[in-house]
Amino acid sequence: MTLNEKIAFLYYDKLYSIRQVAKELNISTSAVSRVLKEHYTGSRNRSAACNLRTTSNYCTKLSISQQGDNNNQRKLNSEEVIEIRELYEEMIKSHTKLQSQYMLAQKFGVRRPTISDIVLRRTWKHIVGKIELLLLLCYLIHPSYSSLGTSRTTKHFLAKIL
């Protein structure tokens, strides 16, 4: 099977997107588009391609593939997220939550709501830091540990995991 035939098979028969075909064959998306425009006039139209992007399966795959460090629009990496969570736990002992968030936002070059989403685990949910691992281990050893003076975000984490 030639490269052009592989492209056509993946695009028309397997219903891969142009990006998926390019990734599968280790070629650029522009090369895939060029081959499809120059050599094939298949039955996949624009609305059929758009319909493929609205299925729950596609959305799930996209959210997993664009998660965390794989997201090309991310402003932070996983190490910085762990550092933010650790610093936040320390800072809220001597500052208000908003003050802590503003200081961390300035330090890491992002907006305050971004910091809030990170510490409340609305974003970067898959990242687990040292504090969370220690708390989980302590909880597994002694279940009443979660009621010992830990912060609200840490308790929230434990409640979600357990």
DSSP file (Angstrom, degrees, kcal/mol; ACC not computed):
  #  RESIDUE AA STRUCTURE BP1 BP2  ACC     N-H-->O    O-->H-N    N-H-->O    O-->H-N    TCO  KAPPA ALPHA  PHI   PSI    X-CA   Y-CA   Z-CA
    1    1 A M              0   0    0      0, 0.0     2,-0.0     0, 0.0     0, 0.0   0.000 360.0 360.0 360.0 128.7    0.0    0.0    0.0
    2    2 A T     >  -     0   0    0      1,-0.1     4,-2.3     4,-0.0     5,-0.2  -0.245 360.0-105.4 -76.9 169.0    1.4    3.4   -1.0
    3    3 A L  H  > S+     0   0    0      1,-0.2     4,-2.6     2,-0.2     5,-0.2   0.916 121.7  52.1 -61.2 -43.7    1.6    6.4    1.2
    4    4 A N  H  > S+     0   0    0      1,-0.2     4,-2.4     2,-0.2    -1,-0.2   0.896 110.1  48.8 -60.7 -39.9   -1.3    8.0   -0.7
    5    5 A E  H  > S+     0   0    0      2,-0.2     4,-2.7     1,-0.2    -1,-0.2   0.884 110.0  51.4 -67.7 -38.2   -3.4    4.9   -0.3
    6    6 A K  H  X S+     0   0    0     -4,-2.3     4,-2.7     2,-0.2     5,-0.2   0.922 110.6  49.3 -62.6 -43.5   -2.7    4.8    3.5
    7    7 A I  H  X S+     0   0    0     -4,-2.6     4,-2.5     1,-0.2     5,-0.2   0.941 113.3  45.9 -60.8 -47.6   -3.7    8.4    3.8
    8    8 A A  H  X>S+     0   0    0     -4,-2.4     4,-3.0     2,-0.2     5,-0.7   0.906 112.7  50.9 -62.9 -42.6   -6.9    7.8    1.9
    9    9 A F  I  X>S+     0   0    0     -4,-2.7     5,-2.2     1,-0.2     4,-1.4   0.943 114.1  43.0 -61.2 -49.0   -7.7    4.6    3.9
   10   10 A L  I  <5S+     0   0    0     -4,-2.7     6,-3.0     3,-0.2    -1,-0.2   0.893 120.8  41.3 -65.5 -39.3   -7.2    6.3    7.3
   11   11 A Y  I  <5S+     0   0    0     -4,-2.5    -2,-0.2    -5,-0.2    -3,-0.2   0.938 128.2  25.0 -76.4 -47.9   -9.1    9.5    6.3
   12   12 A Y  I  <5S+     0   0    0     -4,-3.0    -3,-0.2    -5,-0.2    -2,-0.2   0.882 132.7  30.0 -88.8 -40.6  -12.0    8.0    4.4
   13   13 A D  I  <<S+     0   0    0     -4,-1.4    -3,-0.2    -5,-0.7    -4,-0.1   0.918 129.8  33.7 -88.1 -46.7  -12.4    4.5    5.7
   14   14 A K  S   <S-     0   0    0     -5,-2.2    -3,-0.2     2,-0.0    -4,-0.2   0.591  99.9-133.4 -84.4 -10.1  -11.2    4.8    9.3
   15   15 A L        +     0   0    0     -6,-0.4    -4,-0.2     1,-0.2    -3,-0.1   0.825  43.4 165.5  60.5  36.4  -12.6    8.4    9.5
   16   16 A Y        -     0   0    0     -6,-3.0    -1,-0.2    -7,-0.1     2,-0.1  -0.474  38.4-114.5 -73.9 152.0   -9.4    9.7   11.1
   17   17 A S     >  -     0   0    0     -2,-0.1     4,-2.5     1,-0.1     5,-0.2  -0.379  31.0-104.4 -76.5 167.8   -9.0   13.5   11.1
   18   18 A I  H  > S+     0   0    0      1,-0.2     4,-2.5     2,-0.2     5,-0.2   0.903 124.4  51.6 -61.0 -40.0   -6.2   15.0    9.1
   19   19 A R  H  > S+     0   0    0      1,-0.2     4,-2.2     2,-0.2    -1,-0.2   0.901 109.9  48.6 -63.6 -41.0   -4.2   15.6   12.3
   20   20 A Q  H  > S+     0   0    0      2,-0.2     4,-2.6     1,-0.2    -2,-0.2   0.895 111.0  50.3 -66.6 -39.9   -4.7   11.9   13.3
   21   21 A V  H  X S+     0   0    0     -4,-2.5     4,-2.3     2,-0.2    -2,-0.2   0.941 111.2  49.2 -61.7 -46.6   -3.6   10.7    9.9
   22   22 A A  H  X>S+     0   0    0     -4,-2.5     5,-2.2     1,-0.2     4,-0.7   0.905 113.1  46.5 -60.5 -42.4   -0.5   12.9   10.0
   23   23 A K  H ><5S+     0   0    0     -4,-2.2     3,-0.6     3,-0.2    -1,-0.2   0.916 111.7  51.1 -66.5 -42.7    0.4   11.6   13.5
   24   24 A E  H 3<5S+     0   0    0     -4,-2.6    -2,-0.2     1,-0.2    -1,-0.2   0.877 119.9  34.8 -61.3 -39.4   -0.2    8.0   12.5
   25   25 A L  H 3<5S-     0   0    0     -4,-2.3    -1,-0.2    -5,-0.2    -2,-0.2   0.378 107.2-121.8 -99.8   3.4    2.0    8.2    9.5
   26   26 A N  T <<5S+     0   0    0     -4,-0.7     2,-0.3    -3,-0.6    -3,-0.2   0.915  71.8 118.7  55.5  47.8    4.6   10.7   11.0
   27   27 A I      < -     0   0    0     -5,-2.2    -1,-0.2    -6,-0.2    -2,-0.1  -0.854  69.2 -85.7-131.9 170.4    4.1   13.3    8.3
   28   28 A S     >  -     0   0    0     -2,-0.3     4,-1.6     1,-0.1     5,-0.1  -0.364  29.0-123.0 -77.5 157.2    2.9   16.9    8.4
   29   29 A T  H  > S+     0   0    0      1,-0.2     4,-2.5     2,-0.2     5,-0.2   0.845 113.1  57.6 -66.9 -32.8   -0.8   17.8    8.3
   30   30 A S  H  > S+     0   0    0      1,-0.2     4,-2.4     2,-0.2    -1,-0.2   0.865 104.1  52.3 -66.7 -33.8   -0.1   20.0    5.2
   31   31 A A  H  > S+     0   0    0      2,-0.2     4,-2.2     1,-0.2    -1,-0.2   0.902 110.0  48.4 -66.9 -40.1    1.2   16.9    3.4
   32   32 A V  H  X S+     0   0    0     -4,-1.6     4,-2.4     2,-0.2    -2,-0.2   0.938 112.6  48.3 -63.8 -46.5   -1.9   15.0    4.3
   33   33 A S  H  X S+     0   0    0     -4,-2.5     4,-2.5     1,-0.2     5,-0.2   0.911 110.8  51.4 -59.7 -43.5   -4.1   17.8    3.1
   34   34 A R  H  X S+     0   0    0     -4,-2.4     4,-2.6     1,-0.2     5,-0.3   0.920 110.4  48.0 -61.2 -45.4   -2.1   18.2   -0.1
   35   35 A V  H  X S+     0   0    0     -4,-2.2     4,-2.4     1,-0.2     5,-0.5   0.920 113.0  48.2 -62.4 -43.9   -2.5   14.5   -0.9
   36   36 A L  H  X S+     0   0    0     -4,-2.4     4,-1.2     1,-0.2    -1,-0.2   0.892 115.2  44.6 -65.5 -39.3   -6.2   14.5   -0.3
   37   37 A K  H  < S+     0   0    0     -4,-2.5    -2,-0.2    -5,-0.2    -1,-0.2   0.901 120.0  39.7 -70.1 -41.3   -6.8   17.6   -2.4
   38   38 A E  H  < S+     0   0    0     -4,-2.6    -2,-0.2    -5,-0.2    -3,-0.2   0.820 129.4  22.3 -80.9 -31.9   -4.6   16.5   -5.3
   39   39 A H  H  < S+     0   0    0     -4,-2.4     2,-0.4    -5,-0.3    -3,-0.2   0.609 113.6  50.6-116.1 -14.2   -5.4   12.8   -5.6
   40   40 A Y     <  -     0   0    0     -4,-1.2     2,-0.1    -5,-0.5    -1,-0.1  -0.953  37.7-175.4-135.0 147.1   -8.8   12.1   -3.9
   41   41 A T        +     0   0    0     -2,-0.4    -4,-0.1    -3,-0.1    -5,-0.0  -0.602  34.0 173.9-132.6  71.8  -12.3   13.3   -4.0
   42   42 A G        -     0   0    0     -6,-0.2    -2,-0.0    -2,-0.1   -34,-0.0  -0.036  44.0-106.0 -76.8 179.7  -13.9   11.3   -1.3
   43   43 A S  S    S+     0   0    0      2,-0.1     2,-0.7   -31,-0.0    -1,-0.1   0.443  81.1 112.7 -89.5  -0.8  -17.4   11.4    0.2
   44   44 A R        -     0   0    0      4,-0.1     2,-0.2     3,-0.0    -2,-0.1  -0.623  48.9-172.9 -75.9 116.0  -16.4   13.1    3.5
   45   45 A N     >  -     0   0    0     -2,-0.7     4,-2.1     1,-0.1     5,-0.2  -0.512  38.4 -96.9-102.4 176.7  -17.8   16.5    3.5
   46   46 A R  H  > S+     0   0    0      1,-0.2     4,-2.4     2,-0.2     5,-0.2   0.886 121.9  50.3 -62.3 -41.8  -17.3   19.3    6.0
   47   47 A S  H  > S+     0   0    0      1,-0.2     4,-2.2     2,-0.2    -1,-0.2   0.870 109.3  52.1 -68.5 -33.5  -20.4   18.7    8.0
   48   48 A A  H  > S+     0   0    0      2,-0.2     4,-1.5     1,-0.2    -1,-0.2   0.906 110.7  48.1 -65.6 -40.5  -19.5   15.0    8.3
   49   49 A A  H  X S+     0   0    0     -4,-2.1     4,-1.0     1,-0.2    -2,-0.2   0.901 111.8  49.5 -65.9 -40.2  -16.1   15.9    9.6
   50   50 A C  H  < S+     0   0    0     -4,-2.4     3,-0.4     1,-0.2     4,-0.4   0.876 106.6  56.2 -66.0 -36.8  -17.6   18.4   12.1
   51   51 A N  H >< S+     0   0    0     -4,-2.2     3,-1.0     1,-0.2     4,-0.3   0.856 101.9  57.0 -63.5 -33.5  -20.1   15.7   13.2
   52   52 A L  H >< S+     0   0    0     -4,-1.5     3,-0.8     1,-0.2    -1,-0.2   0.835 103.2  55.1 -64.5 -31.0  -17.1   13.5   14.1
   53   53 A R  T 3< S+     0   0    0     -4,-1.0    -1,-0.2    -3,-0.4    -2,-0.2   0.538 102.5  56.6 -81.5  -6.1  -15.7   16.2   16.4
   54   54 A T  T <  S+     0   0    0     -3,-1.0    -1,-0.2    -4,-0.4    -2,-0.2   0.409  78.0 111.2-106.3   3.0  -18.9   16.4   18.4
   55   55 A T  S <> S-     0   0    0     -3,-0.8     4,-2.3    -4,-0.3     5,-0.2  -0.435  75.1-123.9 -73.8 152.5  -19.2   12.8   19.5
   56   56 A S  H  > S+     0   0    0      1,-0.2     4,-2.4     2,-0.2     5,-0.2   0.854 112.0  56.9 -64.9 -33.6  -18.6   12.1   23.2
   57   57 A N  H  > S+     0   0    0      2,-0.2     4,-2.4     1,-0.2    -1,-0.2   0.928 108.6  45.9 -62.1 -45.2  -15.8    9.6   22.3
   58   58 A Y  H  > S+     0   0    0     -6,-0.2     4,-2.7     1,-0.2    -2,-0.2   0.923 112.4  50.5 -63.8 -44.6  -14.0   12.3   20.4
   59   59 A C  H  X S+     0   0    0     -4,-2.3     4,-2.4     1,-0.2    -1,-0.2   0.892 111.0  49.1 -61.8 -40.0  -14.4   14.9   23.2
   60   60 A T  H  X S+     0   0    0     -4,-2.4     4,-2.0     2,-0.2    -1,-0.2   0.931 112.3  47.2 -64.8 -46.4  -13.1   12.4   25.7
   61   61 A K  H  X S+     0   0    0     -4,-2.4     4,-2.5     1,-0.2    -2,-0.2   0.898 113.0  50.2 -61.9 -39.9  -10.1   11.5   23.6
   62   62 A L  H  X S+     0   0    0     -4,-2.7     4,-1.8     1,-0.2    -2,-0.2   0.916 109.0  50.2 -65.6 -43.4   -9.4   15.2   23.0
   63   63 A S  H  < S+     0   0    0     -4,-2.4    -1,-0.2     1,-0.2    -2,-0.2   0.872 114.4  44.8 -65.5 -35.2   -9.6   16.1   26.7
   64   64 A I  H >< S+     0   0    0     -4,-2.0     3,-1.2     1,-0.2    -1,-0.2   0.906 113.8  48.7 -73.1 -41.5   -7.2   13.3   27.6
   65   65 A S  H 3< S+     0   0    0     -4,-2.5    -2,-0.2     1,-0.3    -1,-0.2   0.754 114.8  45.9 -71.8 -22.7   -4.8   14.1   24.8
   66   66 A Q  T 3< S+     0   0    0     -4,-1.8     2,-0.3    -5,-0.2    -1,-0.3   0.133  86.8 128.0-103.2  19.5   -4.8   17.8   25.7
   67   67 A Q  S X  S-     0   0    0     -3,-1.2     3,-1.9     3,-0.1     4,-0.1  -0.584  73.6 -43.2 -83.8 134.5   -4.4   17.3   29.5
   68   68 A G  G >  S+     0   0    0     -2,-0.3     3,-1.8     1,-0.3     6,-0.2  -0.227 130.1  10.9  60.2-125.5   -1.7   19.1   31.5
   69   69 A D  G 3  S+     0   0    0      1,-0.3    -1,-0.3     3,-0.0     5,-0.1   0.686 124.2  63.9 -64.7 -19.0    1.8   19.2   29.9
   70   70 A N  G <  S+     0   0    0     -3,-1.9     2,-0.5    -6,-0.1    -1,-0.3   0.618  77.8 101.2 -79.7 -12.4    0.4   17.9   26.6
   71   71 A N    X   -     0   0    0     -3,-1.8     3,-1.3    -5,-0.2    -5,-0.1  -0.617  63.4-154.4 -77.0 122.4   -1.7   21.0   26.2
   72   72 A N  T 3  S+     0   0    0     -2,-0.5    -1,-0.2     1,-0.3    -3,-0.0   0.565  92.1  53.7 -76.5  -6.1    0.0   23.4   23.7
   73   73 A Q  T 3  S+     0   0    0      0, 0.0    -1,-0.3     0, 0.0    -2,-0.1   0.262  79.8 128.0-106.8  11.2   -1.7   26.4   25.3
   74   74 A R    <   -     0   0    0     -3,-1.3     3,-0.1    -6,-0.2    -5,-0.0  -0.322  43.8-163.2 -69.7 149.8   -0.6   25.8   28.8
   75   75 A K  S    S+     0   0    0      1,-0.1     2,-0.3     2,-0.0    -1,-0.1   0.607  74.2  39.0-102.9 -19.2    1.1   28.5   30.8
   76   76 A L  S    S-     0   0    0     -8,-0.1     2,-0.2     3,-0.0    -1,-0.1  -0.854  71.9-134.5-128.1 160.7    2.5   26.3   33.5
   77   77 A N     >  -     0   0    0     -2,-0.3     4,-2.0    -3,-0.1     3,-0.3  -0.661  37.0 -97.7-109.6 174.3    4.1   22.8   33.7
   78   78 A S  H  > S+     0   0    0      1,-0.2     4,-2.1    -2,-0.2     5,-0.2   0.836 121.6  55.1 -63.5 -34.0    3.3   20.1   36.2
   79   79 A E  H  > S+     0   0    0      1,-0.2     4,-2.2     2,-0.2    -1,-0.2   0.906 108.8  48.4 -64.8 -40.4    6.3   20.9   38.4
   80   80 A E  H  > S+     0   0    0     -3,-0.3     4,-2.8     2,-0.2    -2,-0.2   0.873 108.8  54.1 -66.8 -36.4    5.1   24.5   38.7
   81   81 A V  H  X S+     0   0    0     -4,-2.0     4,-2.3     2,-0.2    -2,-0.2   0.923 109.4  47.3 -63.3 -44.4    1.6   23.3   39.6
   82   82 A I  H  X S+     0   0    0     -4,-2.1     4,-2.2     1,-0.2    -2,-0.2   0.920 112.9  49.6 -61.9 -43.2    2.9   21.1   42.4
   83   83 A E  H  X S+     0   0    0     -4,-2.2     4,-3.0     1,-0.2     5,-0.3   0.904 109.0  52.4 -62.8 -41.4    5.0   24.1   43.6
   84   84 A I  H  X S+     0   0    0     -4,-2.8     4,-2.6     1,-0.2    -2,-0.2   0.933 110.5  47.5 -59.9 -46.4    2.0   26.4   43.5
   85   85 A R  H  X S+     0   0    0     -4,-2.3     4,-1.9     2,-0.2    -1,-0.2   0.895 114.1  46.6 -63.7 -39.9   -0.1   23.9   45.6
   86   86 A E  H  X S+     0   0    0     -4,-2.2     4,-1.5     2,-0.2    -2,-0.2   0.927 114.4  46.5 -68.2 -44.6    2.7   23.5   48.2
   87   87 A L  H  X S+     0   0    0     -4,-3.0     4,-3.0     1,-0.2    -2,-0.2   0.897 110.0  54.6 -63.9 -39.5    3.4   27.3   48.4
   88   88 A Y  H  X S+     0   0    0     -4,-2.6     4,-2.3    -5,-0.3    -1,-0.2   0.915 103.9  54.3 -60.9 -44.0   -0.4   28.0   48.7
   89   89 A E  H  < S+     0   0    0     -4,-1.9    -1,-0.2     1,-0.2    -2,-0.2   0.879 115.0  41.0 -58.2 -38.2   -0.7   25.6   51.7
   90   90 A E  H >< S+     0   0    0     -4,-1.5     3,-1.1     1,-0.2     4,-0.4   0.894 113.2  52.8 -75.7 -40.9    2.1   27.5   53.4
   91   91 A M  H >X S+     0   0    0     -4,-3.0     4,-1.9     1,-0.3     3,-1.4   0.830  97.7  63.1 -68.9 -33.3    0.9   31.0   52.4
   92   92 A I  T 3< S+     0   0    0     -4,-2.3    -1,-0.3     1,-0.3    -2,-0.1   0.611  91.3  68.9 -72.6  -6.3   -2.6   30.7   53.7
   93   93 A K  T <4 S+     0   0    0     -3,-1.1    -1,-0.3    -4,-0.2    -2,-0.2   0.807 118.2  19.0 -74.4 -29.0   -1.3   30.2   57.2
   94   94 A S  T <4 S+     0   0    0     -3,-1.4     2,-0.3    -4,-0.4    -2,-0.2   0.493 127.0  44.3-120.2  -6.8   -0.2   33.9   57.2
   95   95 A H  S  < S-     0   0    0     -4,-1.9     2,-0.1     1,-0.0    -1,-0.0  -0.864  86.2 -96.3-131.5 165.7   -2.2   35.5   54.4
   96   96 A T     >  -     0   0    0     -2,-0.3     4,-2.5     1,-0.1     5,-0.2  -0.350  41.5-107.3 -73.6 166.0   -5.8   35.5   53.2
   97   97 A K  H  > S+     0   0    0      1,-0.2     4,-2.5     2,-0.2     5,-0.2   0.930 120.3  48.3 -61.1 -45.3   -6.7   33.1   50.4
   98   98 A L  H  > S+     0   0    0      2,-0.2     4,-2.8     1,-0.2     5,-0.2   0.917 111.2  49.8 -63.5 -43.2   -7.0   36.0   47.9
   99   99 A Q  H  > S+     0   0    0      1,-0.2     4,-2.5     2,-0.2    -1,-0.2   0.927 111.9  49.0 -60.1 -44.0   -3.7   37.6   49.0
  100  100 A S  H  X S+     0   0    0     -4,-2.5     4,-2.4     1,-0.2    -2,-0.2   0.917 112.2  48.3 -61.1 -43.8   -2.0   34.2   48.6
  101  101 A Q  H  X S+     0   0    0     -4,-2.5     4,-2.6     1,-0.2    -2,-0.2   0.912 111.3  49.4 -65.7 -42.4   -3.5   33.7   45.2
  102  102 A Y  H  X S+     0   0    0     -4,-2.8     4,-2.3     2,-0.2    -1,-0.2   0.914 111.9  48.8 -63.1 -42.4   -2.5   37.2   44.0
  103  103 A M  H  X S+     0   0    0     -4,-2.5     4,-2.2    -5,-0.2    -2,-0.2   0.917 113.8  45.9 -64.1 -42.6    1.1   36.7   45.2
  104  104 A L  H  X S+     0   0    0     -4,-2.4     4,-2.5     2,-0.2    -2,-0.2   0.892 110.7  53.7 -67.3 -38.5    1.4   33.3   43.5
  105  105 A A  H  X>S+     0   0    0     -4,-2.6     5,-2.0     1,-0.2     4,-0.9   0.920 110.9  46.1 -61.0 -43.5   -0.2   34.6   40.3
  106  106 A Q  H  <5S+     0   0    0     -4,-2.3     3,-0.4     1,-0.2    -1,-0.2   0.910 112.6  50.6 -65.7 -41.8    2.3   37.4   40.1
  107  107 A K  H  <5S+     0   0    0     -4,-2.2    -2,-0.2     1,-0.2    -1,-0.2   0.893 118.6  36.4 -63.1 -40.7    5.2   35.0   40.9
  108  108 A F  H  <5S-     0   0    0     -4,-2.5    -1,-0.2    -5,-0.1    -2,-0.2   0.417 109.2-117.4 -98.4   1.8    4.2   32.6   38.1
  109  109 A G  T  <5S+     0   0    0     -4,-0.9     2,-0.2    -3,-0.4    -3,-0.2   0.847  75.5 109.4  70.6  35.0    3.0   35.1   35.6
  110  110 A V  S   <S-     0   0    0     -5,-2.0    -1,-0.2    -6,-0.2     2,-0.2  -0.768  72.2 -87.7-129.2 177.5   -0.6   34.0   35.4
  111  111 A R    >>  -     0   0    0     -2,-0.2     4,-1.3    -3,-0.1     3,-0.7  -0.504  36.7-111.5 -86.8 158.7   -3.9   35.4   36.6
  112  112 A R  H 3> S+     0   0    0      1,-0.2     4,-2.4     2,-0.2     3,-0.3   0.880 114.8  57.8 -58.3 -42.6   -5.4   34.9   40.0
  113  113 A P  H 3> S+     0   0    0      0, 0.0     4,-2.6     0, 0.0    -1,-0.2   0.832 102.0  57.5 -60.1 -28.7   -8.3   32.7   38.8
  114  114 A T  H <> S+     0   0    0     -3,-0.7     4,-1.9     2,-0.2    -2,-0.2   0.926 107.7  46.1 -64.0 -44.0   -5.8   30.4   37.3
  115  115 A I  H  X S+     0   0    0     -4,-1.3     4,-2.7    -3,-0.3     5,-0.3   0.923 111.7  52.0 -63.3 -44.2   -4.2   29.9   40.7
  116  116 A S  H  X S+     0   0    0     -4,-2.4     4,-2.1     1,-0.2    -2,-0.2   0.923 109.2  49.6 -58.5 -45.6   -7.6   29.4   42.3
  117  117 A D  H  <>S+     0   0    0     -4,-2.6     5,-2.7     1,-0.2     6,-1.5   0.863 111.6  50.0 -62.7 -36.0   -8.5   26.7   39.8
  118  118 A I  H ><5S+     0   0    0     -4,-1.9     3,-1.0     3,-0.2    -2,-0.2   0.948 113.1  43.2 -68.2 -48.7   -5.2   24.9   40.4
  119  119 A V  H 3<5S+     0   0    0     -4,-2.7    -2,-0.2     1,-0.3    -1,-0.2   0.799 116.7  47.4 -72.5 -26.0   -5.5   24.9   44.2
  120  120 A L  T 3<5S-     0   0    0     -4,-2.1    -1,-0.3    -5,-0.3    -2,-0.2   0.399 112.8-122.0 -90.9   3.0   -9.1   23.9   44.1
  121  121 A R  T < 5S+     0   0    0     -3,-1.0    -3,-0.2    -4,-0.2    -4,-0.1   0.817  74.1 129.6  61.1  35.7   -8.3   21.2   41.5
  122  122 A R  S   <S+     0   0    0     -5,-2.7     2,-0.3    -6,-0.2     3,-0.2   0.766  81.3  27.4 -80.6 -28.7  -10.6   22.5   38.8
  123  123 A T  S    S+     0   0    0     -6,-1.5    -2,-0.1     1,-0.2    -1,-0.1  -0.875 121.3  27.2-125.6 162.0   -7.6   22.2   36.5
  124  124 A W    >   +     0   0    0     -2,-0.3     3,-1.3     1,-0.1    -1,-0.2   0.870  69.7 157.4  54.6  40.8   -4.6   20.0   36.6
  125  125 A K  T 3   +     0   0    0      1,-0.3    -1,-0.1    -3,-0.2    -2,-0.1   0.793  64.1  61.3 -64.3 -29.1   -6.6   17.4   38.5
  126  126 A H  T 3  S+     0   0    0      2,-0.0     2,-0.5     0, 0.0    -1,-0.3   0.584  83.9  93.5 -78.2  -9.4   -4.3   14.6   37.4
  127  127 A I    <   -     0   0    0     -3,-1.3     2,-0.5   -46,-0.0   -59,-0.0  -0.748  54.2-173.1 -90.2 124.0   -1.3   16.1   39.2
  128  128 A V        -     0   0    0     -2,-0.5   -46,-0.1     4,-0.0     2,-0.1  -0.975   8.6-158.5-118.8 123.7   -0.7   14.8   42.7
  129  129 A G     >  -     0   0    0     -2,-0.5     4,-2.1   -48,-0.1     5,-0.2  -0.237  35.3 -91.9 -92.7-177.7    2.0   16.5   44.8
  130  130 A K  H  > S+     0   0    0      1,-0.2     4,-2.7     2,-0.2     5,-0.2   0.886 122.6  54.9 -62.5 -40.9    4.0   15.4   47.8
  131  131 A I  H  > S+     0   0    0      1,-0.2     4,-2.7     2,-0.2     5,-0.2   0.940 109.5  46.5 -60.6 -47.2    1.5   16.9   50.3
  132  132 A E  H  > S+     0   0    0      1,-0.2     4,-2.6     2,-0.2    -1,-0.2   0.900 112.4  50.2 -64.1 -40.4   -1.4   15.0   48.8
  133  133 A L  H  X S+     0   0    0     -4,-2.1     4,-2.5     2,-0.2    -1,-0.2   0.920 112.4  47.1 -63.9 -42.8    0.5   11.7   48.7
  134  134 A L  H  X S+     0   0    0     -4,-2.7     4,-2.8     2,-0.2    -2,-0.2   0.918 113.3  48.6 -64.3 -43.1    1.6   12.1   52.4
  135  135 A L  H  X S+     0   0    0     -4,-2.7     4,-2.8    -5,-0.2    -2,-0.2   0.907 111.7  49.2 -64.1 -40.9   -2.0   13.0   53.4
  136  136 A L  H  X S+     0   0    0     -4,-2.6     4,-2.5     2,-0.2    -1,-0.2   0.927 112.3  48.1 -64.4 -43.6   -3.4   10.1   51.5
  137  137 A L  H  X S+     0   0    0     -4,-2.5     4,-2.0     2,-0.2    -2,-0.2   0.927 113.0  48.2 -61.2 -45.5   -0.9    7.7   53.1
  138  138 A C  H  X S+     0   0    0     -4,-2.8     4,-3.2     1,-0.2     7,-0.2   0.908 111.7  50.4 -61.7 -41.3   -1.6    9.1   56.6
  139  139 A Y  H  < S+     0   0    0     -4,-2.8    -2,-0.2     1,-0.2    -1,-0.2   0.907 109.2  50.5 -64.2 -41.0   -5.3    8.8   56.0
  140  140 A L  H  < S+     0   0    0     -4,-2.5    -1,-0.2     1,-0.2    -2,-0.2   0.863 115.9  42.5 -66.0 -34.3   -4.9    5.2   54.9
  141  141 A I  H  < S+     0   0    0     -4,-2.0    -2,-0.2     1,-0.3    -1,-0.2   0.910 135.6  13.8 -75.6 -43.2   -2.9    4.4   58.0
  142  142 A H    ><  -     0   0    0     -4,-3.2     3,-2.3    -5,-0.2    -1,-0.3  -0.834  68.4-162.2-137.9  96.5   -5.1    6.4   60.4
  143  143 A P  G >  S+     0   0    0      0, 0.0     3,-0.9     0, 0.0     4,-0.1   0.697  86.8  64.8 -56.8 -24.2   -8.6    7.4   58.9
  144  144 A S  G >  S+     0   0    0      1,-0.2     3,-1.5     2,-0.1     4,-0.2   0.525  76.7  92.4 -77.8  -1.3   -9.3   10.1   61.5
  145  145 A Y  G X  S+     0   0    0     -3,-2.3     3,-2.2     1,-0.3    -1,-0.2   0.823  70.3  69.7 -60.3 -32.2   -6.3   12.1   60.1
  146  146 A S  G <  S+     0   0    0     -3,-0.9     4,-0.3     1,-0.3    -1,-0.3   0.709  93.6  57.5 -63.9 -17.9   -8.5   14.0   57.7
  147  147 A S  G <  S+     0   0    0     -3,-1.5     2,-0.3    -4,-0.1    -1,-0.3   0.494  82.1 103.8 -90.2  -2.6  -10.0   15.9   60.7
  148  148 A L  S <  S-     0   0    0     -3,-2.2     2,-2.7    -4,-0.2    -3,-0.0  -0.646 101.1 -74.6 -79.3 138.8   -6.7   17.2   61.9
  149  149 A G  S    S+     0   0    0     -2,-0.3     2,-0.2     0, 0.0    -1,-0.1   0.062  79.2 146.1 -32.5  51.6   -6.2   20.9   61.1
  150  150 A T        -     0   0    0     -2,-2.7     5,-0.0    -4,-0.3   -61,-0.0  -0.578  54.1 -91.5 -89.3 161.4   -5.4   20.6   57.4
  151  151 A S     >  -     0   0    0     -2,-0.2     4,-2.3     1,-0.1     5,-0.2  -0.154  32.7-108.3 -70.7 166.4   -6.6   23.3   54.9
  152  152 A R  H  > S+     0   0    0      1,-0.2     4,-2.6     2,-0.2     5,-0.1   0.882 118.3  52.1 -61.8 -41.0   -9.9   23.3   53.1
  153  153 A T  H  > S+     0   0    0      2,-0.2     4,-2.1     1,-0.2    -1,-0.2   0.873 110.1  48.7 -66.9 -35.2   -8.3   22.5   49.7
  154  154 A T  H  > S+     0   0    0      2,-0.2     4,-2.4     1,-0.2    -2,-0.2   0.918 112.3  47.7 -69.1 -42.8   -6.4   19.5   51.2
  155  155 A K  H  X S+     0   0    0     -4,-2.3     4,-2.6     1,-0.2    -2,-0.2   0.900 110.1  54.0 -62.5 -39.4   -9.6   18.2   52.8
  156  156 A H  H  X S+     0   0    0     -4,-2.6     4,-2.1     2,-0.2    -2,-0.2   0.913 108.0  50.2 -59.7 -43.2  -11.4   18.7   49.5
  157  157 A F  H  X S+     0   0    0     -4,-2.1     4,-2.2     1,-0.2    -2,-0.2   0.941 111.1  47.8 -60.4 -48.5   -8.7   16.6   47.8
  158  158 A L  H  X S+     0   0    0     -4,-2.4     4,-2.5     1,-0.2    -2,-0.2   0.899 110.4  52.1 -60.6 -40.9   -9.1   13.8   50.3
  159  159 A A  H  < S+     0   0    0     -4,-2.6    -1,-0.2     1,-0.2    -2,-0.2   0.886 110.4  48.6 -63.9 -38.3  -12.8   13.8   50.0
  160  160 A K  H  < S+     0   0    0     -4,-2.1    -1,-0.2    -5,-0.2    -2,-0.2   0.888 114.6  44.3 -69.4 -38.4  -12.6   13.6   46.2
  161  161 A I  H  <        0   0    0     -4,-2.2    -2,-0.2     1,-0.2    -1,-0.2   0.907 360.0 360.0 -72.7 -41.4  -10.1   10.7   46.3
  162  162 A L     <        0   0    0     -4,-2.5    -1,-0.2    -5,-0.2    -2,-0.2   0.434 360.0 360.0 -93.0 360.0  -11.9    8.7   49.0
